[in-house]
Structures are given as C-alpha cells and as structure tokens.
Amino acid sequence: MAYDAGFNVVVPYENISTEDAKKIVQDAIFSRDPKRD
C-alpha cells in the first residue's frame, strides 16, 4: 500500500511476533503523541 500511495521509502519489519504485529498495526491506525513522564 505504501508504494502505491507514492512513498519514497518503505522500511520493512523483520522477525516480529504476531503480538508485535498487532501493536504495530494498532499504532499505525490510532497514532498518538508519545507518553510523557
């Protein structure tokens, strides 16, 4: 999808678990500011 949308650089994720993939997708859909302590 990123290539089709015209992005110049796409960085793949390697060696991630199913749980990590869920978190990455959720963060991409529902982006938010970093938590501040």
Secondary structure by P-SEA (a helix, b strand, c coil): ccccccccbbbbbccccaaaaaaaaaaaacccccccc
